C-alpha cells in the first residue's frame, strides 16, 4: 500500500544556482519526505556569490500558478519566502483565504545577503498588514526582526521585546534566528515566542557561512508541521536539521558553501 505524502507548497523566488529560494526548498521537502509544490513569485539572476538581478513577472502569472494548483493539489501548509512586491503579497493573501487548511510559515525575505533588495517598501508594508495576521509562524533573522519591530536588537532581552512586538502584528508564533549576530561567543541563539512563553535554542556556531539557511529552516519547519508535529517540536527538529546541513554544506562555486 502506498502511503500518501503530505503536500507542502513553497512560494518564493527562483535561484538558478539552487542554493536558496524555490530550488533549495524543494531539496528540503524531498529529503524530509513530503511532496513539494511551488509557485514562483520572481526570477533572479544569482550564483553562489551574489544576486545580480531580479525580474518580477506580472501578478496575473503568479495568481494563475496558485489558482490552478489549488484546483487540483491542496497543500497541507504553505512556506512563503521572497515575494518581490506588493502585488504578489495581495495575490497570495487572496488565494490563501480560499483554502480550508489555513497554515502558513512566513520567512520575511527583505534583502539578499549581497544587499540586493528582494521586497519593495510597499511590499514590506503589505506583508506586515496582510500576511502576518494570517501566519502561523514568522521566521525573521535579527535584521528582519529589527525592521518588523522598529527596535535595535543588541542582546537576547531585546530579542524578546522584538518578538513580543512582532507577535502583536498577528502571527501565532515568532522565531527570531540569531545566526547573523553573536550575542554569546561561539554560540548561535534562536528565540521562539508563542505569545506567552519564550524558548531559547542554543547551538555551537560553526565556522561556515552557508547560503540559504533561512530558507532551509522555514522549509524544514513546514515539513515537520505537515507530518503532524506541534509547532515547538517542529521548530526544534528543523533547527537540528539546519545544523546538520551547515556541517555538510560544500563549496561548489566561488561563493559561500551551500546545500
C-alpha positions in Angstrom: 0.0 0.0 0.0 1.3 3.4 -1.0 1.4 6.0 1.8 0.3 9.4 0.7 2.9 12.1 1.4 1.8 15.5 2.8 1.8 18.3 0.3 3.8 21.4 1.1 3.8 24.5 -1.1 6.8 26.8 -1.3 6.1 30.3 -2.6 9.2 32.4 -3.5 11.9 33.4 -5.9 13.8 31.1 -8.3 17.5 30.7 -7.7 19.4 29.2 -10.8 22.3 28.2 -8.5 19.9 26.2 -6.3 21.4 27.5 -3.1 18.3 29.3 -1.9 14.7 30.1 -2.8 12.4 27.6 -4.5 15.1 25.2 -5.5 16.6 24.7 -2.1 13.1 24.4 -0.5 12.3 21.6 -2.9 15.5 19.8 -1.9 14.5 20.0 1.7 11.0 18.8 1.0 12.3 15.7 -0.8 14.8 14.9 1.9 12.2 15.2 4.7 9.6 13.1 2.9 6.9 15.5 1.8 5.7 16.2 -1.8 6.8 19.7 -2.8 4.7 22.1 -4.8 6.0 25.5 -5.9 4.8 28.9 -7.1 7.4 31.3 -8.4 7.0 35.0 -7.5 10.2 36.2 -9.1 13.1 35.1 -11.2 16.5 36.0 -10.0 19.9 36.0 -11.7 22.3 34.8 -9.0 25.1 32.5 -8.3 26.9 31.4 -5.1 28.5 34.9 -4.8 25.6 37.3 -5.1 22.2 38.3 -6.6 22.7 40.3 -9.8 19.2 41.0 -10.9 15.5 40.3 -10.1 12.7 40.1 -12.6 9.1 40.0 -11.2 6.6 38.7 -13.7 3.1 40.3 -13.9 1.0 39.4 -10.8 -1.6 37.6 -13.1 1.1 35.0 -13.8 1.7 34.4 -10.1 -2.1 34.3 -9.4 -2.7 31.7 -12.1 0.0 29.4 -10.7 -1.8 29.4 -7.4 -5.3 29.1 -8.8 -4.5 26.0 -11.0 -2.6 24.4 -8.1 -5.4 24.8 -5.7 -7.9 23.3 -8.1 -6.0 20.1 -8.1 -3.4 19.9 -5.3 -4.3 21.4 -1.9 -1.2 21.9 0.3 -1.2 20.9 4.0 0.9 24.0 4.7 2.5 26.9 2.7 6.0 28.2 3.2 6.4 31.8 2.0 9.8 33.3 1.1 10.6 36.1 -1.4 7.5 37.9 -2.7 9.2 40.8 -4.5 6.4 43.3 -4.4 3.0 44.4 -3.0 1.0 42.9 -5.9 2.3 39.4 -5.1 1.6 39.9 -1.4 -2.0 40.7 -2.2 -2.4 37.9 -4.7 -1.1 35.4 -2.1 -3.5 36.7 0.6 -6.5 36.4 -1.8 -5.6 32.8 -2.8 -4.6 31.7 0.7 -8.0 32.7 2.1 -9.7 30.3 -0.3 -8.0 27.3 1.3 -9.7 25.1 4.0 -6.3 24.4 5.7 -5.0 27.9 6.6 -1.4 27.3 7.8 1.4 29.5 6.5 5.0 29.9 7.5 6.3 33.4 6.5 10.0 33.9 6.1 10.2 37.7 5.6 12.8 37.9 2.9 13.6 41.6 2.5 17.2 41.8 1.3 19.7 39.3 -0.1 23.0 38.7 1.8 24.7 40.6 -1.1 22.4 43.6 -0.3 20.1 43.3 -3.3 16.5 44.3 -2.3 14.1 41.4 -2.6 10.9 43.1 -1.4 9.8 46.6 -2.1 9.0 49.0 0.7 5.3 48.9 -0.2 5.6 45.1 -0.3 7.0 45.1 3.3 4.1 47.2 4.5 1.6 44.9 2.7 3.3 41.8 4.2 3.0 43.3 7.7 -0.6 44.4 7.3 -2.0 41.5 5.3 0.2 38.3 5.7 1.5 38.4 9.2 -2.0 38.3 10.8 -2.7 35.1 8.7 0.6 33.4 9.5 1.1 30.5 11.9 4.8 31.2 12.3 7.0 34.1 11.1 10.8 33.4 10.9 12.8 36.7 10.7 16.5 36.9 11.2 17.8 39.6 13.6 18.0 42.3 10.8 14.4 41.4 9.6 13.2 41.4 13.2 14.6 44.9 13.7 12.7 46.0 10.5 9.5 44.5 11.7 9.7 45.7 15.3 11.4 49.0 15.0 13.9 48.0 17.6 17.7 47.8 17.5 18.5 44.3 18.8 21.7 44.1 20.8 21.1 41.3 23.2 18.7 38.5 23.9 16.5 40.7 26.1 15.9 43.0 23.1 15.2 39.9 21.0 12.4 39.1 23.5 11.0 42.6 23.2 11.1 42.4 19.4 9.4 39.0 19.4 6.6 40.4 21.5 6.1 43.4 19.2 6.1 41.1 16.1 3.6 38.8 17.8 1.3 41.7 18.3 1.3 42.1 14.4 -0.7 38.9 14.2 1.4 35.7 13.8 0.7 33.0 16.4 4.4 32.1 16.7 7.6 34.2 16.2 11.0 32.7 15.6 13.9 35.1 15.6 17.0 33.5 14.1 20.3 34.5 15.7 22.7 33.2 13.1 23.7 36.6 11.7 24.5 38.1 15.2 26.7 36.8 18.0 25.3 37.7 21.5 27.3 35.0 23.1 30.8 33.9 21.9 30.8 30.9 19.6 27.0 30.4 20.1 24.0 30.8 17.8 20.9 31.7 19.8 17.4 31.5 18.4 14.4 32.8 20.2 10.8 31.3 20.0 7.8 33.1 21.3 4.2 31.8 21.2 2.5 34.9 22.8 3.0 33.6 26.3 6.4 31.8 26.7 9.9 32.4 25.4 12.0 29.4 24.4 15.7 29.8 23.6 17.6 27.4 21.3 21.4 27.4 21.5 23.8 25.7 19.1 27.6 25.9 18.6 28.5 28.4 16.0 30.1 26.6 13.1 32.9 28.3 11.1 30.8 28.3 7.9 28.6 30.9 6.3 26.2 28.8 4.3 23.8 30.1 1.7 20.1 29.6 2.1 20.0 28.6 5.8 16.9 30.8 6.4 15.1 29.1 3.5 16.1 25.6 4.8 15.0 26.4 8.3 11.5 27.6 7.4 11.1 24.8 4.8 12.0 22.2 7.4 9.5 23.6 9.9 6.8 23.4 7.2 7.7 19.8 6.6 7.6 18.7 10.2 4.3 20.5 10.7 2.8 18.8 7.6 3.9 15.5 9.1 1.9 16.1 12.3 4.4 17.7 14.8 3.3 20.5 17.1 4.9 23.9 16.5 7.6 24.0 19.1 8.7 20.4 18.3 8.7 21.2 14.6 10.9 24.2 15.1 13.4 22.3 17.3 13.7 19.4 14.8 14.1 21.9 12.0 16.9 23.7 13.9 18.7 20.3 14.3 18.3 19.8 10.6 19.8 23.2 9.8 22.8 22.5 12.0 23.3 19.2 10.1 23.1 20.9 6.7 25.6 23.6 7.7 28.0 20.8 8.8 27.5 19.0 5.4 27.5 22.1 3.1 30.1 22.1 0.4 31.7 24.8 -1.7 30.6 24.3 -5.3 31.3 27.8 -6.8 33.3 30.9 -5.8 31.0 32.0 -3.1 29.5 30.6 0.1 29.0 26.8 0.7 25.5 25.6 0.0 23.3 22.5 0.5 
